Amino acid sequence: MENTERTLEMLNDLVLINNDRIENYERALKEIREDGQDKDLEPVFLRLIDNSRRYKMQIGTEIQALGKDIERGTTTSGKLHRAWLAVKEAFNGHDRYTILDECESGEDAIRNAYEEALSDDALAAYIIDMLDGQMQEILQAHDEIKELRDSVH
């Protein structure tokens, strides 16, 4: 029973961080659409949003199989992070580098959350396999965003 509760907590945390990722990329999309520049980033951001929605569905299926409901909303740290960014943007503007730098920070956060979950021995092997597959895509996304950001300067 204790492993089930830990597994549920961990899976719901991953749902919340995926919600943060979706919200961050939706915000980035809004920034590039308002500026009318950097339209080449739109398909990248949309793909990463779709990936996180797919991850949430996969994780949510496992949560429901364990008899619980999937979490809604975002993490508290994610909300605080976004509030800090709103203040930061007032001073830095919305240039390509700033947007991509923020996205790369978000990719670091989701990568760290998955690493933490995958290091926990409470998870069943089939859940580890699912999360590891998601993690591989997250690592690729991180590298892609970092490369885009680094190409600006």
CYANA upper distance limits for C-alpha pairs under 8 A (distance plus 0.5 A):
  1 MET  CA      5 GLU  CA      6.87
  2 GLU  CA      6 ARG  CA      6.75
  3 ASN  CA      7 THR  CA      6.42
  3 ASN  CA    122 ALA  CA      5.69
  3 ASN  CA    123 LEU  CA      7.92
  4 THR  CA      8 LEU  CA      6.59
  4 THR  CA     66 LEU  CA      7.96
  4 THR  CA    122 ALA  CA      8.21
  5 GLU  CA      9 GLU  CA      6.63
  6 ARG  CA     10 MET  CA      6.60
  6 ARG  CA    122 ALA  CA      7.11
  7 THR  CA     11 LEU  CA      6.52
  7 THR  CA    122 ALA  CA      6.68
  7 THR  CA    123 LEU  CA      6.31
  8 LEU  CA     12 ASN  CA      6.48
  8 LEU  CA     63 ILE  CA      6.73
  8 LEU  CA     66 LEU  CA      8.08
  8 LEU  CA     68 LYS  CA      8.33
  9 GLU  CA     13 ASP  CA      6.64
 10 MET  CA     14 LEU  CA      6.86
 10 MET  CA    117 ALA  CA      6.83
 11 LEU  CA     15 VAL  CA      6.83
 11 LEU  CA     59 ILE  CA      6.93
 11 LEU  CA     60 GLY  CA      8.49
 11 LEU  CA     63 ILE  CA      7.49
 12 ASN  CA     16 LEU  CA      6.77
 12 ASN  CA     63 ILE  CA      8.13
 12 ASN  CA     70 ILE  CA      6.98
 12 ASN  CA     71 GLU  CA      6.22
 13 ASP  CA     17 ILE  CA      6.77
 13 ASP  CA     75 THR  CA      8.20
 14 LEU  CA     18 ASN  CA      6.60
 14 LEU  CA     56 LYS  CA      8.39
 14 LEU  CA     59 ILE  CA      8.45
 14 LEU  CA    113 ALA  CA      7.43
 14 LEU  CA    114 TYR  CA      7.71
 15 VAL  CA     19 ASN  CA      6.73
 15 VAL  CA     55 TYR  CA      8.41
 15 VAL  CA     56 LYS  CA      5.94
 15 VAL  CA     59 ILE  CA      7.51
 15 VAL  CA     60 GLY  CA      8.06
 15 VAL  CA     70 ILE  CA      8.02
 15 VAL  CA     71 GLU  CA      7.15
 15 VAL  CA     72 ARG  CA      8.45
 16 LEU  CA     20 ASP  CA      6.80
 16 LEU  CA     71 GLU  CA      7.27
 16 LEU  CA     72 ARG  CA      7.48
 16 LEU  CA     73 GLY  CA      6.90
 16 LEU  CA     74 THR  CA      5.30
 16 LEU  CA     75 THR  CA      5.99
 17 ILE  CA     21 ARG  CA      6.70
 17 ILE  CA     74 THR  CA      7.03
 17 ILE  CA     75 THR  CA      6.79
 17 ILE  CA     78 GLY  CA      8.06
 17 ILE  CA    110 ILE  CA      6.79
 17 ILE  CA    113 ALA  CA      8.12
 18 ASN  CA     22 ILE  CA      6.67
 18 ASN  CA     52 SER  CA      5.95
 18 ASN  CA     53 ARG  CA      7.95
 18 ASN  CA     55 TYR  CA      8.07
 18 ASN  CA     56 LYS  CA      7.24
 18 ASN  CA    110 ILE  CA      7.81
 19 ASN  CA     23 GLU  CA      6.65
 19 ASN  CA     52 SER  CA      8.02
 19 ASN  CA     73 GLY  CA      7.15
 19 ASN  CA     74 THR  CA      5.95
 20 ASP  CA     24 ASN  CA      6.53
 20 ASP  CA     74 THR  CA      5.85
 20 ASP  CA     75 THR  CA      7.32
 20 ASP  CA     78 GLY  CA      6.39
 20 ASP  CA     79 LYS  CA      8.47
 21 ARG  CA     25 TYR  CA      6.72
 21 ARG  CA     49 ILE  CA      7.80
 21 ARG  CA     52 SER  CA      7.63
 21 ARG  CA    106 GLY  CA      7.07
 21 ARG  CA    107 GLU  CA      8.27
 21 ARG  CA    110 ILE  CA      8.00
 22 ILE  CA     26 GLU  CA      6.58
 22 ILE  CA     48 LEU  CA      8.24
 22 ILE  CA     49 ILE  CA      5.55
 22 ILE  CA     52 SER  CA      7.00
 22 ILE  CA     53 ARG  CA      8.09
 23 GLU  CA     27 ARG  CA      6.60
 24 ASN  CA     28 ALA  CA      6.70
 24 ASN  CA     82 ARG  CA      8.30
 24 ASN  CA    103 CYS  CA      7.79
 24 ASN  CA    106 GLY  CA      8.05
 25 TYR  CA     29 LEU  CA      6.55
 25 TYR  CA     45 PHE  CA      6.31
 25 TYR  CA     46 LEU  CA      8.18
 25 TYR  CA     48 LEU  CA      8.17
 25 TYR  CA     49 ILE  CA      7.07
 25 TYR  CA    103 CYS  CA      7.72
 26 GLU  CA     30 LYS  CA      6.78
 26 GLU  CA     45 PHE  CA      8.20
 26 GLU  CA     49 ILE  CA      8.11
 27 ARG  CA     31 GLU  CA      6.86
 28 ALA  CA     32 ILE  CA      6.89
 28 ALA  CA     45 PHE  CA      8.31
 28 ALA  CA     99 ILE  CA      6.89
 28 ALA  CA    103 CYS  CA      8.38
 29 LEU  CA     33 ARG  CA      6.55
 29 LEU  CA     42 GLU  CA      6.82
 29 LEU  CA     45 PHE  CA      7.39
 30 LYS  CA     34 GLU  CA      6.52
 31 GLU  CA     35 ASP  CA      6.73
 31 GLU  CA     94 HIS  CA      7.32
 32 ILE  CA     36 GLY  CA      6.41
 32 ILE  CA     37 GLN  CA      6.35
 32 ILE  CA     38 ASP  CA      6.47
 32 ILE  CA     39 LYS  CA      7.11
 32 ILE  CA     41 LEU  CA      8.47
 32 ILE  CA     42 GLU  CA      8.23
 33 ARG  CA     37 GLN  CA      7.60
 33 ARG  CA     39 LYS  CA      7.80
 38 ASP  CA     42 GLU  CA      8.18
 38 ASP  CA     96 ARG  CA      7.37
 40 ASP  CA     44 VAL  CA      8.19
 41 LEU  CA     45 PHE  CA      6.70
 42 GLU  CA     46 LEU  CA      6.58
 43 PRO  CA     47 ARG  CA      6.56
 44 VAL  CA     48 LEU  CA      6.86
 45 PHE  CA     49 ILE  CA      6.70
 46 LEU  CA     50 ASP  CA      6.69
 47 ARG  CA     51 ASN  CA      6.64
 48 LEU  CA     52 SER  CA      6.79
 48 LEU  CA    141 ALA  CA      7.96
 49 ILE  CA     53 ARG  CA      6.78
 50 ASP  CA     54 ARG  CA      6.69
 51 ASN  CA     55 TYR  CA      6.67
 52 SER  CA     56 LYS  CA      6.59
 53 ARG  CA     57 MET  CA      6.81
 54 ARG  CA     58 GLN  CA      6.78
 55 TYR  CA     59 ILE  CA      6.57
 55 TYR  CA    134 GLN  CA      7.31
 56 LYS  CA     60 GLY  CA      6.20
 57 MET  CA     61 THR  CA      6.62
 58 GLN  CA     62 GLU  CA      7.27
 59 ILE  CA     63 ILE  CA      6.82
 60 GLY  CA     64 GLN  CA      6.60
 60 GLY  CA     69 ASP  CA      8.22
 60 GLY  CA     70 ILE  CA      6.02
 61 THR  CA     65 ALA  CA      6.64
 62 GLU  CA     66 LEU  CA      6.84
 62 GLU  CA    127 ILE  CA      8.45
 63 ILE  CA     67 GLY  CA      7.12
 63 ILE  CA     68 LYS  CA      6.18
 63 ILE  CA     69 ASP  CA      7.03
 63 ILE  CA     70 ILE  CA      6.81
 64 GLN  CA     68 LYS  CA      5.56
 64 GLN  CA     69 ASP  CA      6.32
 64 GLN  CA     70 ILE  CA      7.58
 74 THR  CA     78 GLY  CA      6.91
 74 THR  CA     79 LYS  CA      7.35
 75 THR  CA     79 LYS  CA      6.86
 76 THR  CA     80 LEU  CA      6.74
 77 SER  CA     81 HIS  CA      6.44
 78 GLY  CA     82 ARG  CA      6.64
 79 LYS  CA     83 ALA  CA      6.70
 80 LEU  CA     84 TRP  CA      6.69
 81 HIS  CA     85 LEU  CA      6.78
 82 ARG  CA     86 ALA  CA      6.83
 83 ALA  CA     87 VAL  CA      7.23
 84 TRP  CA     88 LYS  CA      6.71
 85 LEU  CA     89 GLU  CA      6.40
 86 ALA  CA     90 ALA  CA      7.15
 87 VAL  CA     91 PHE  CA      7.77
 88 LYS  CA     92 ASN  CA      6.71
 89 GLU  CA     93 GLY  CA      5.62
 89 GLU  CA     94 HIS  CA      7.18
 92 ASN  CA     98 THR  CA      8.10
 93 GLY  CA     98 THR  CA      8.23
 94 HIS  CA     98 THR  CA      6.72
 94 HIS  CA     99 ILE  CA      6.91
 95 ASP  CA     99 ILE  CA      6.84
 96 ARG  CA    100 LEU  CA      6.64
 96 ARG  CA    149 ARG  CA      8.26
 96 ARG  CA    152 VAL  CA      7.97
 97 TYR  CA    101 ASP  CA      6.34
 97 TYR  CA    149 ARG  CA      6.19
 97 TYR  CA    152 VAL  CA      6.61
 97 TYR  CA    153 HIS  CA      8.35
 98 THR  CA    102 GLU  CA      6.66
 99 ILE  CA    103 CYS  CA      6.79
100 LEU  CA    104 GLU  CA      6.56
100 LEU  CA    145 ILE  CA      7.04
100 LEU  CA    146 LYS  CA      8.01
100 LEU  CA    148 LEU  CA      7.66
100 LEU  CA    149 ARG  CA      5.68
101 ASP  CA    105 SER  CA      6.81
101 ASP  CA    146 LYS  CA      8.13
101 ASP  CA    149 ARG  CA      6.64
102 GLU  CA    106 GLY  CA      6.84
103 CYS  CA    107 GLU  CA      6.74
103 CYS  CA    145 ILE  CA      7.49
104 GLU  CA    108 ASP  CA      6.76
104 GLU  CA    142 HIS  CA      6.82
104 GLU  CA    145 ILE  CA      6.35
104 GLU  CA    146 LYS  CA      6.37
104 GLU  CA    149 ARG  CA      8.38
105 SER  CA    109 ALA  CA      6.88
106 GLY  CA    110 ILE  CA      6.86
107 GLU  CA    111 ARG  CA      6.51
107 GLU  CA    138 ILE  CA      7.80
107 GLU  CA    141 ALA  CA      8.00
107 GLU  CA    142 HIS  CA      5.86
108 ASP  CA    112 ASN  CA      6.61
108 ASP  CA    142 HIS  CA      7.68
109 ALA  CA    113 ALA  CA      6.79
110 ILE  CA    114 TYR  CA      6.74
110 ILE  CA    138 ILE  CA      8.23
111 ARG  CA    115 GLU  CA      6.63
111 ARG  CA    135 MET  CA      7.51
111 ARG  CA    138 ILE  CA      7.08
111 ARG  CA    139 LEU  CA      7.47
112 ASN  CA    116 GLU  CA      6.65
113 ALA  CA    117 ALA  CA      6.75
114 TYR  CA    118 LEU  CA      6.50
114 TYR  CA    131 LEU  CA      7.82
114 TYR  CA    135 MET  CA      6.98
115 GLU  CA    119 SER  CA      6.67
115 GLU  CA    135 MET  CA      8.49
116 GLU  CA    120 ASP  CA      7.20
118 LEU  CA    123 LEU  CA      8.25
118 LEU  CA    128 ILE  CA      6.79
118 LEU  CA    131 LEU  CA      7.74
118 LEU  CA    132 ASP  CA      7.83
123 LEU  CA    127 ILE  CA      6.78
123 LEU  CA    128 ILE  CA      6.84
124 ALA  CA    128 ILE  CA      6.82
125 ALA  CA    129 ASP  CA      6.69
126 TYR  CA    130 MET  CA      6.85
127 ILE  CA    131 LEU  CA      6.63
128 ILE  CA    132 ASP  CA      6.33
129 ASP  CA    133 GLY  CA      6.76
130 MET  CA    134 GLN  CA      6.99
131 LEU  CA    135 MET  CA      6.47
132 ASP  CA    136 GLN  CA      6.74
133 GLY  CA    137 GLU  CA      7.23
134 GLN  CA    138 ILE  CA      6.73
135 MET  CA    139 LEU  CA      6.61
136 GLN  CA    140 GLN  CA      6.89
137 GLU  CA    141 ALA  CA      6.66
138 ILE  CA    142 HIS  CA      6.57
139 LEU  CA    143 ASP  CA      6.78
140 GLN  CA    144 GLU  CA      6.67
141 ALA  CA    145 ILE  CA      6.63
142 HIS  CA    146 LYS  CA      6.53
143 ASP  CA    147 GLU  CA      6.49
144 GLU  CA    148 LEU  CA      6.72
145 ILE  CA    149 ARG  CA      6.60
146 LYS  CA    150 ASP  CA      6.49
147 GLU  CA    151 SER  CA      6.59
148 LEU  CA    152 VAL  CA      7.42
149 ARG  CA    153 HIS  CA      8.21
